[in-house]
Amino acid sequence: MFLLYPIVLGLLLGVFLGGRASGLGSLQLRWGWVFAAGLGIQIVLFSAPVTERIGELGVPIYVLSTALVVLAVILNRRITGMPLVALGAISNLVAIVANGGYMPASAAAMAALGKSAPTVYSNSAIVPDPVLWPLTDIFALPTWLPGANVFSLGDVLIALGVIVVIVSAMRRPATVVVGAA
């Protein structure tokens, strides 16, 4: 849900800065299926019916799916903004691996949302002394936002990168076909 906000902001900024939605069609993602697979696995993994049953299998599945997303982002590093996305994604992956396959969430950030430690498998865990704590979920979105959740510095970098990718694609000059009427 967190990524919906930078997507919307990127689209709005793109239009405000004179871009066109049609410019998004010019984005050529390499290995897009790897990116889609990684995100798709996470969507399924964190759906209620799966999280209730997955148990400890969630850890390697989560780490692998996150690594797939990082790989796809790195393969597309030449797209303007994608290096920021890569830096954020790598930051998150490092924090997750360093903490045993979970992204530690700050108890204070969770409390700000009125949430407590998850009781079923989740990508987040409240850990007393997380490794690399500045890279973990230490921030919380305001509760008045739909889908408010905790997020990390890596998520901020991903969000900024997504905004840059969208705005730059929308502002890319239109391709002119010579000889067309």
C-alpha positions as CSV (number, residue, x, y, z in Angstrom):
1,M,0.0,0.0,0.0
2,F,2.9,2.3,0.8
3,L,3.9,2.4,-2.9
4,L,0.5,3.7,-4.0
5,Y,1.3,7.1,-2.6
6,P,4.5,7.7,-4.6
7,I,2.8,6.4,-7.7
8,V,0.0,8.9,-7.3
9,L,2.4,11.7,-6.4
10,G,4.6,10.8,-9.4
11,L,1.6,11.0,-11.7
12,L,0.4,14.3,-10.3
13,L,3.9,15.8,-10.4
14,G,4.4,14.5,-14.0
15,V,1.2,16.2,-15.2
16,F,2.0,19.4,-13.2
17,L,5.5,19.6,-14.8
18,G,4.0,19.2,-18.3
19,G,4.4,15.5,-18.8
20,R,2.1,13.1,-20.5
21,A,0.7,9.8,-19.3
22,S,1.6,8.4,-22.7
23,G,5.3,8.8,-21.8
24,L,4.9,5.9,-19.3
25,G,4.4,3.6,-22.3
26,S,7.9,4.4,-23.3
27,L,9.3,2.7,-20.2
28,Q,11.0,-0.5,-21.3
29,L,11.6,-2.6,-18.2
30,R,14.1,-5.4,-18.7
31,W,13.1,-8.7,-17.0
32,G,9.8,-7.2,-15.9
33,W,8.4,-10.7,-15.3
34,V,11.1,-11.1,-12.5
35,F,9.9,-7.9,-10.9
36,A,6.2,-8.9,-11.2
37,A,7.0,-12.4,-9.9
38,G,8.7,-11.0,-6.8
39,L,6.0,-8.6,-6.0
40,G,3.3,-11.2,-6.8
41,I,4.8,-13.7,-4.4
42,Q,4.8,-11.0,-1.7
43,I,1.1,-10.1,-2.4
44,V,0.1,-13.8,-2.0
45,L,2.5,-14.4,0.9
46,F,1.0,-11.5,3.0
47,S,-2.6,-12.3,2.2
48,A,-4.6,-13.4,5.2
49,P,-5.3,-17.0,4.2
50,V,-1.6,-17.6,3.4
51,T,-0.1,-15.7,6.5
52,E,-2.3,-17.8,8.8
53,R,-0.8,-21.1,7.4
54,I,2.7,-20.3,6.1
55,G,4.7,-20.5,9.4
56,E,8.5,-20.5,9.1
57,L,8.4,-21.1,5.3
58,G,7.5,-17.4,5.1
59,V,11.1,-16.4,5.9
60,P,12.9,-17.9,2.9
61,I,10.0,-17.1,0.6
62,Y,10.0,-13.5,1.7
63,V,13.8,-13.2,1.3
64,L,13.8,-14.8,-2.1
65,S,10.9,-12.7,-3.4
66,T,12.7,-9.5,-2.1
67,A,15.9,-10.6,-3.8
68,L,14.0,-11.1,-7.1
69,V,12.6,-7.6,-6.9
70,V,16.2,-6.2,-6.1
71,L,17.6,-8.2,-9.1
72,A,14.9,-6.8,-11.5
73,V,15.5,-3.2,-10.2
74,I,19.3,-3.6,-10.7
75,L,18.8,-4.9,-14.2
76,N,16.9,-1.7,-15.0
77,R,19.4,0.7,-13.3
78,R,19.8,2.8,-16.5
79,I,16.2,4.1,-16.2
80,T,16.3,7.5,-14.6
81,G,15.3,7.2,-10.9
82,M,15.9,3.4,-10.8
83,P,19.3,3.7,-8.9
84,L,17.4,5.3,-6.0
85,V,14.9,2.4,-6.1
86,A,17.8,0.0,-6.1
87,L,19.5,1.7,-3.2
88,G,16.2,1.5,-1.2
89,A,15.5,-2.1,-2.2
90,I,19.1,-3.2,-1.3
91,S,18.8,-1.4,2.0
92,N,15.6,-3.2,2.9
93,L,17.0,-6.6,1.8
94,V,20.2,-6.1,3.9
95,A,18.1,-5.2,7.0
96,I,15.8,-8.2,6.4
97,V,18.7,-10.7,6.0
98,A,20.6,-9.2,8.9
99,N,17.5,-9.7,11.1
100,G,16.8,-13.4,10.2
101,G,14.3,-12.8,7.4
102,Y,12.1,-10.2,9.0
103,M,12.0,-6.5,8.8
104,P,12.1,-5.2,12.3
105,A,9.4,-2.7,13.1
106,S,9.9,-0.1,15.8
107,A,7.5,-0.7,18.7
108,A,6.9,3.1,18.9
109,A,6.1,3.3,15.2
110,M,3.7,0.3,15.6
111,A,2.1,1.9,18.7
112,A,1.6,5.2,16.7
113,L,-0.6,3.1,14.4
114,G,-2.4,1.4,17.2
115,K,-0.8,-1.9,16.2
116,S,1.0,-4.5,18.2
117,A,3.4,-7.4,17.2
118,P,1.9,-9.6,14.5
119,T,0.6,-13.0,15.7
120,V,0.8,-14.7,12.3
121,Y,3.6,-14.7,9.8
122,S,4.4,-11.2,8.7
123,N,7.3,-9.5,7.0
124,S,7.6,-7.3,10.1
125,A,8.6,-8.3,13.6
126,I,9.1,-6.2,16.7
127,V,12.6,-6.9,17.8
128,P,14.2,-5.4,21.0
129,D,17.6,-4.7,19.5
130,P,17.5,-5.0,15.7
131,V,20.6,-5.2,13.7
132,L,21.1,-2.1,11.5
133,W,18.2,-0.4,13.2
134,P,18.4,2.8,11.1
135,L,17.5,0.7,8.0
136,T,14.4,-0.9,9.7
137,D,10.8,0.2,9.9
138,I,11.2,3.1,12.3
139,F,8.6,5.5,10.8
140,A,4.8,5.4,10.7
141,L,2.5,7.0,8.2
142,P,-0.2,9.1,9.7
143,T,-3.2,7.0,10.8
144,W,-5.6,9.2,8.8
145,L,-4.1,7.9,5.5
146,P,-5.7,4.7,4.1
147,G,-3.4,1.7,4.6
148,A,-1.2,3.5,7.1
149,N,1.7,1.4,8.0
150,V,5.3,1.5,9.2
151,F,8.1,2.1,6.8
152,S,11.9,2.4,6.5
153,L,14.6,4.6,5.1
154,G,14.8,2.1,2.2
155,D,11.1,2.5,1.6
156,V,11.6,6.3,1.4
157,L,14.4,5.9,-1.2
158,I,12.2,3.5,-3.2
159,A,9.3,6.0,-3.0
160,L,11.5,8.9,-4.2
161,G,12.9,6.7,-7.0
162,V,9.5,5.7,-8.1
163,I,8.5,9.3,-8.3
164,V,11.6,10.2,-10.4
165,V,11.0,7.2,-12.7
166,I,7.4,8.3,-13.3
167,V,8.0,12.0,-13.7
168,S,11.0,11.5,-16.0
169,A,9.1,9.0,-18.2
170,M,6.1,11.4,-18.4
171,R,8.4,14.3,-19.4
172,R,10.3,12.3,-22.1
173,P,9.8,13.8,-25.5
174,A,7.4,12.1,-27.7
175,T,8.8,9.8,-30.4
176,V,8.3,11.3,-33.9
177,V,7.7,8.8,-36.7
178,V,9.3,10.2,-39.9
179,G,7.0,10.0,-42.9
180,A,3.8,9.7,-40.9
181,A,1.0,11.9,-42.0
